[in-house]
Amino acid sequence: MADGTNLDERRAALNAIAQEIKGCTKCPLCNGRTHAVPGSGRIDADIMFIGEGPGYHEDQQGLPFVGASGKYLDELLAKNGLTRKDVFITNVVKCRPPGNRDPLPNEIQTCVSNYLNRQIDLIQPKLIATLGRYSMGLFFPPDVRITKIHGQVKRTTGRMYYPLFHPAAVLRNPDMRPTMEEDFKRMMTLVREMAQKIEPPKDEDEPPPPPRQLSLF
């Protein structure tokens, strides 16, 4: 456990990154934003959620996951005894793509290399939960599909990577809710096991550990 001084230093560094993001002009996404969305939550969170990019409501408020997807994420957290204050939530890209289009490779590369990797280094989460295919693509092979590997953990020394469906996809297809809730529940079990230094038996179908490099590029 980090001491108070260390946490204060990490918090200050994370806030400094947030200020950089708010003034960032490194890619064209800055031209259409209302607010950049650095992310929010606990500086020493065990779980870090990474989504795709801000939507309309996030762009308006400067906070991650505050629209319908965010309400569903809050619901999932509450079902497992957590709130946003217990986790850290951010996105692959920090500014809203025009019309909520998919982020482009150069936009992803810019945000990941300049900001997301540094946020991960400061927060030091035990588990990174990816929400949707774009954040999943940072840590899993590019040819895998979320429908095939959701809920399957990848382990490296001191960290797990856990792919989840994006909440928006579940809202569009309510039949996915039981699967999403079961995946979420298992994720919480994995974090508790790691905190207790219990190494669960490896699943035969578990993918190999992800590469150390956090970017696709």
C-alpha positions, 0 to 999 in steps of 0.5 A, a space after each residue: 500500500 502506498 503511503 500518503 505522501 506517495 499518493 499525494 504525489 501520484 494525484 498531483 501527477 495525474 491532475 497534471 496529465 488531466 490539465 495537459 489533456 484539457 489543453 491538448 491540440 495534438 490531433 484534430 479531435 481537439 477542434 470539435 470538442 466542448 470539453 476534453 475528458 481525462 477520466 476520473 476516480 481513485 488514484 490507487 484504484 484496483 480496477 481501471 475501466 477503459 472505454 472507447 471515447 467520450 460521447 455527447 454527454 461526456 463532451 458536455 460535462 467533461 466526465 467519463 460515462 455520464 450518459 445512458 452507458 454510464 448509468 448502466 456502468 453505475 448499476 453494475 458497480 452498485 450490484 458489486 458493492 462499488 461506486 465510481 469513487 472506488 475505481 478509475 474510469 477513462 477512455 482510449 481517446 480523450 475527445 469526442 470523435 465527430 458524430 460519435 464515429 470510431 476513433 482513427 488509428 492516429 487519434 488512438 496512437 496520440 492519446 495512448 502514447 501521450 496520456 493513457 499509458 502515463 495514467 496507467 503507470 500512475 494508478 497502477 491498477 491490479 486489473 484493467 477492464 476494457 469496455 468494447 473493442 477499441 480498448 480491448 485492442 490495446 491489450 489483446 491480439 487484433 484478430 480476436 473478437 469480443 464475443 469470443 473472449 469477453 470475461 477471459 482474463 489475461 495475466 501478467 506479473 502483478 496485473 490482469 486484463 479483462 475484456 468486457 462488452 461496452 455498456 452501450 452494446 448491452 443497452 442496445 441488446 438487453 439479452 446480453 445483460 445476464 452475460 455482462 453481469 456474470 462477467 462483471 461478477 467474475 471480475 470482482 472475484 479475480 480482484 479479490 483473489 489477487 488482493 488475497 494473493 490467491 492464484 486461481 487455477 489457469 483456464 485451459 482456454 486462457 489466452 497467453 499474457 499480453 505484450 508489455 507494450 500498451 499500444 497497438 502502434 
